[in-house]
Amino acid sequence: MIETVVRKRIEILTDTRLQKRVTNAIDKAGITGWTIVPVTSGKGRDGPWREERVMGTDKVLVLTIAAEDKAEALAEVLAPMLTKYGFILSMWDVQVIRGERF
């Protein structure tokens, strides 16, 4: 049986123009990696939206996996930005192989 370790998977939906702030916060929290995925459309409580490069409101999903203490540190740093910029942050437990990498 392969041994797994519990870590936190974190997803942050943000405007593309703000992704550098998010990745800087991830780096400062001591999290070793992240991935950015473009998002073309979605629907929220204010209704549907689409990618809008002209207005600068196109979105990305920033993904990372971290130990619980680092995930909590990241959430603390990003919390003020969630309301100010409308980020969406979610995190949950995942099992990973080679937990020392996270």
VENZIHU-V193497 format. One record per residue. RES is the residue in one small letter. OMEGA is omega as a letter, one per 40 degrees, with the letter a starting at -180 (* if undefined). Layout:
# VENZIHU-V193497
RES,OMEGA ; RES,OMEGA
This chain:
# VENZIHU-V193497
m,i ; i,i ; e,i ; t,i ; v,i ; v,i ; r,i ; k,i ; r,a ; i,i ; e,i ; i,i ; l,a ; t,i ; d,a ; t,a ; r,a ; l,a ; q,a ; k,i ; r,a ; v,a ; t,i ; n,i ; a,i ; i,i ; d,a ; k,i ; a,i ; g,i ; i,a ; t,a ; g,i ; w,i ; t,i ; i,a ; v,i ; p,i ; v,a ; t,i ; s,i ; g,i ; k,i ; g,a ; r,i ; d,i ; g,a ; p,i ; w,i ; r,i ; e,a ; e,a ; r,a ; v,a ; m,a ; g,a ; t,i ; d,a ; k,i ; v,i ; l,i ; v,a ; l,i ; t,i ; i,a ; a,i ; a,a ; e,a ; d,i ; k,i ; a,i ; e,i ; a,i ; l,i ; a,i ; e,a ; v,a ; l,a ; a,i ; p,a ; m,a ; l,i ; t,a ; k,a ; y,i ; g,i ; f,i ; i,a ; l,i ; s,i ; m,i ; w,i ; d,i ; v,i ; q,i ; v,i ; i,a ; r,a ; g,a ; e,i ; r,a ; f,*
